[in-house]
Amino acid sequence: MTSSDDDYSFVFKVVLIGESGVGKSNLLSRFTRNEFNHDSRTTIGVEFSTRSVLVNGVTVKTQIWDTAGLERYRAITSAYYRGAVGALLVYDISKHLTYEKVECWLKELLDHADNNLVVMLVGNKSDLADIRAVPVEEAKLFAEKHDMLFMETSALDSTNVEPAFQEVISEIFHRRSQNRSNKQVINSVALSATSVTNEGALVDGTAKKPCCQNI
């Protein structure tokens, strides 16, 4: 990273959530290590990996947390939502039950995470399109209704894995940058409204002449 990037260095926490068996761990390993494990076991508790990406020429380090999908671990993982600025809410396109649980996961996420959270609904295992149980349009409409991004992926053959993570990270970056710009504008306006000039102090927006000033 160059010195010019120092003012815009970010570390984002992104969580992967959804039912057990939807492929969250393989999405994580495919994006961070370009690996796929056919014999991956159910995640116990929480695991995470990091990867740095470029957004508009700025290096962004992303911590990606893989939360366990099984009910008995959810009490452990709920605390890890705090501080997250992005999330991929994953379901299996070949198992409608995993999609039916999406709304419950979304509620839990929003109860614990940042108000300005970027969420993408991810239909994983697009390579199983021949046994699809969740129509694309149905999922798209749900995502739009809840102000989420949407994409279908396959950790197995890498389809859309990179674009999904990149889009979430880019959206987080742009929102944070916009918030920073807005704060700078507000601060600038506040300073100009309370500044004192040689001509006199601003009171109710009107310059008052000092009592000893020569006319």
C-alpha positions as CSV (number, residue, x, y, z in Angstrom):
1,M,0.0,0.0,0.0
2,T,1.3,3.4,-0.9
3,S,1.4,6.3,1.6
4,S,-1.4,8.0,-0.3
5,D,-3.6,5.1,0.7
6,D,-3.0,5.6,4.4
7,D,-6.0,7.9,4.8
8,Y,-8.2,5.3,3.2
9,S,-7.0,2.1,4.8
10,F,-9.9,0.0,6.0
11,V,-10.5,-3.2,7.8
12,F,-13.9,-4.7,7.3
13,K,-15.6,-7.5,9.2
14,V,-17.9,-9.6,7.0
15,V,-19.9,-12.6,8.3
16,L,-21.2,-15.6,6.4
17,I,-24.5,-16.8,7.8
18,G,-27.1,-19.4,6.9
19,E,-28.2,-22.9,7.6
20,S,-25.7,-25.7,8.1
21,G,-24.6,-27.4,4.9
22,V,-25.3,-24.5,2.5
23,G,-21.6,-24.2,1.7
24,K,-20.4,-21.2,3.8
25,S,-17.1,-22.7,4.6
26,N,-16.3,-23.6,1.0
27,L,-17.3,-20.0,-0.1
28,L,-14.8,-18.7,2.5
29,S,-12.0,-21.1,1.4
30,R,-12.7,-20.5,-2.3
31,F,-12.5,-16.7,-1.9
32,T,-9.5,-16.6,0.5
33,R,-7.4,-19.6,-0.7
34,N,-9.1,-20.7,-3.9
35,E,-9.7,-24.1,-2.4
36,F,-12.7,-26.4,-2.2
37,N,-13.0,-29.3,0.3
38,H,-15.4,-32.0,-0.8
39,D,-15.3,-33.5,2.7
40,S,-15.7,-30.3,4.7
41,R,-17.3,-30.8,8.1
42,T,-19.8,-28.7,9.9
43,T,-18.2,-25.6,11.4
44,I,-18.1,-25.6,15.2
45,G,-18.3,-22.1,16.7
46,V,-16.6,-19.5,14.5
47,E,-13.7,-19.6,12.0
48,F,-12.3,-16.7,10.0
49,S,-9.8,-15.9,7.2
50,T,-8.6,-12.6,5.8
51,R,-8.0,-11.3,2.3
52,S,-7.0,-7.9,1.0
53,V,-8.6,-6.5,-2.1
54,L,-8.4,-3.3,-4.1
55,V,-11.3,-1.0,-4.3
56,N,-10.8,2.1,-6.4
57,G,-7.1,1.7,-6.0
58,V,-7.4,1.5,-2.2
59,T,-6.3,-1.7,-0.3
60,V,-9.0,-3.0,1.9
61,K,-8.4,-5.8,4.3
62,T,-11.4,-8.0,4.9
63,Q,-11.9,-10.3,7.9
64,I,-14.4,-12.9,6.8
65,W,-16.1,-14.9,9.6
66,D,-17.7,-18.2,9.0
67,T,-20.4,-18.7,11.6
68,A,-21.7,-22.2,12.5
69,G,-25.2,-22.9,11.1
70,L,-26.3,-25.5,13.7
71,E,-28.8,-24.3,16.2
72,R,-26.8,-25.4,19.3
73,Y,-23.9,-23.1,18.3
74,R,-25.9,-20.0,17.6
75,A,-25.7,-18.7,21.2
76,I,-21.9,-18.8,20.8
77,T,-21.8,-17.1,17.4
78,S,-24.4,-14.3,18.0
79,A,-21.8,-12.1,19.7
80,Y,-19.6,-12.3,16.6
81,Y,-22.2,-10.3,14.6
82,R,-21.3,-7.2,16.5
83,G,-18.9,-5.0,14.6
84,A,-19.8,-6.6,11.2
85,V,-20.3,-4.2,8.4
86,G,-21.1,-6.7,5.8
87,A,-22.8,-10.2,5.5
88,L,-23.4,-12.9,3.0
89,L,-26.6,-14.6,3.9
90,V,-26.3,-18.0,2.2
91,Y,-28.9,-20.7,1.2
92,D,-28.7,-23.8,-0.9
93,I,-30.7,-23.4,-4.2
94,S,-31.4,-27.2,-4.2
95,K,-32.9,-27.2,-0.7
96,H,-35.9,-24.9,-0.2
97,L,-35.8,-25.3,3.6
98,T,-32.5,-23.5,3.8
99,Y,-34.2,-20.6,1.9
100,E,-37.2,-20.6,4.2
101,K,-34.8,-20.0,7.1
102,V,-33.3,-16.9,5.5
103,E,-35.7,-14.4,7.1
104,C,-34.9,-15.8,10.6
105,W,-31.2,-15.4,9.9
106,L,-31.7,-11.9,8.6
107,K,-33.6,-10.8,11.7
108,E,-30.9,-12.2,14.0
109,L,-28.2,-10.5,12.0
110,L,-29.9,-7.1,12.1
111,D,-30.5,-7.4,15.8
112,H,-26.8,-7.6,16.5
113,A,-25.0,-5.9,13.7
114,D,-24.3,-2.3,12.4
115,N,-27.3,-0.3,11.2
116,N,-25.6,0.5,7.9
117,L,-24.9,-3.1,7.2
118,V,-24.4,-4.3,3.6
119,V,-26.1,-7.7,3.1
120,M,-26.0,-9.9,0.1
121,L,-28.4,-12.8,-0.3
122,V,-26.4,-15.7,-1.8
123,G,-28.0,-18.7,-3.5
124,N,-25.1,-21.2,-3.4
125,K,-24.6,-24.4,-5.3
126,S,-25.7,-23.0,-8.6
127,D,-24.0,-26.1,-10.1
128,L,-27.0,-28.0,-8.9
129,A,-29.4,-26.1,-11.2
130,D,-30.9,-29.4,-12.5
131,I,-32.4,-30.0,-9.0
132,R,-33.2,-26.4,-8.2
133,A,-35.8,-25.9,-5.5
134,V,-35.6,-22.1,-5.2
135,P,-36.5,-20.0,-8.3
136,V,-34.1,-17.2,-9.1
137,E,-36.9,-14.6,-9.4
138,E,-38.4,-15.5,-6.0
139,A,-35.0,-15.0,-4.3
140,K,-34.4,-11.7,-6.2
141,L,-37.8,-10.3,-5.1
142,F,-37.0,-11.2,-1.5
143,A,-33.6,-9.6,-1.7
144,E,-35.1,-6.4,-3.2
145,K,-37.9,-6.3,-0.5
146,H,-35.3,-6.4,2.3
147,D,-32.8,-4.0,0.6
148,M,-30.2,-6.8,0.0
149,L,-27.8,-7.4,-2.9
150,F,-28.3,-10.8,-4.6
151,M,-26.2,-13.3,-6.5
152,E,-26.1,-17.0,-7.1
153,T,-22.7,-18.7,-6.7
154,S,-21.0,-22.1,-6.8
155,A,-18.1,-22.7,-4.5
156,L,-17.5,-25.9,-6.3
157,D,-16.8,-24.4,-9.7
158,S,-16.0,-20.9,-8.5
159,T,-19.0,-19.3,-10.3
160,N,-19.6,-15.8,-9.0
161,V,-17.7,-16.3,-5.8
162,E,-15.1,-13.6,-6.5
163,P,-17.8,-11.1,-7.8
164,A,-20.1,-11.7,-4.8
165,F,-17.4,-10.9,-2.2
166,Q,-16.0,-8.0,-4.3
167,E,-19.5,-6.4,-4.7
168,V,-20.1,-6.6,-0.9
169,I,-16.7,-5.2,-0.1
170,S,-17.0,-2.4,-2.7
171,E,-20.5,-1.4,-1.4
172,I,-19.2,-1.2,2.2
173,F,-16.3,0.9,1.0
174,H,-18.5,3.3,-0.9
175,R,-21.0,3.7,1.9
176,R,-18.2,4.4,4.4
177,S,-16.5,6.8,2.1
178,Q,-19.8,8.6,1.5
179,N,-20.4,8.9,5.2
180,R,-16.9,10.3,5.7
181,S,-17.5,12.9,2.9
182,N,-20.8,13.9,4.4
183,K,-19.2,14.4,7.9
184,Q,-16.5,16.5,6.3
185,V,-19.1,18.7,4.6
186,I,-21.1,19.1,7.8
187,N,-17.9,20.0,9.8
188,S,-16.9,22.5,7.1
189,V,-20.3,24.2,7.2
190,A,-20.3,24.2,11.0
191,L,-16.8,25.8,11.1
192,S,-17.7,28.5,8.5
193,A,-20.9,29.4,10.4
194,T,-19.0,30.0,13.6
195,S,-15.8,31.6,12.3
196,V,-14.6,35.0,13.3
197,T,-13.3,37.3,10.6
198,N,-11.3,40.6,10.7
199,E,-14.5,42.4,9.9
200,G,-16.2,41.2,13.0
201,A,-18.0,38.2,14.6
202,L,-20.9,36.5,12.8
203,V,-24.0,36.8,14.8
204,D,-27.2,35.3,13.3
205,G,-25.3,35.3,10.0
206,T,-24.7,39.1,10.0
207,A,-21.3,40.7,10.3
208,K,-21.1,43.2,13.2
209,K,-18.5,45.9,13.1
210,P,-16.3,46.2,16.2
211,C,-17.2,49.2,18.4
212,C,-13.7,50.7,18.0
213,Q,-13.4,50.3,14.2
214,N,-12.8,53.5,12.2
215,I,-15.4,54.3,9.7
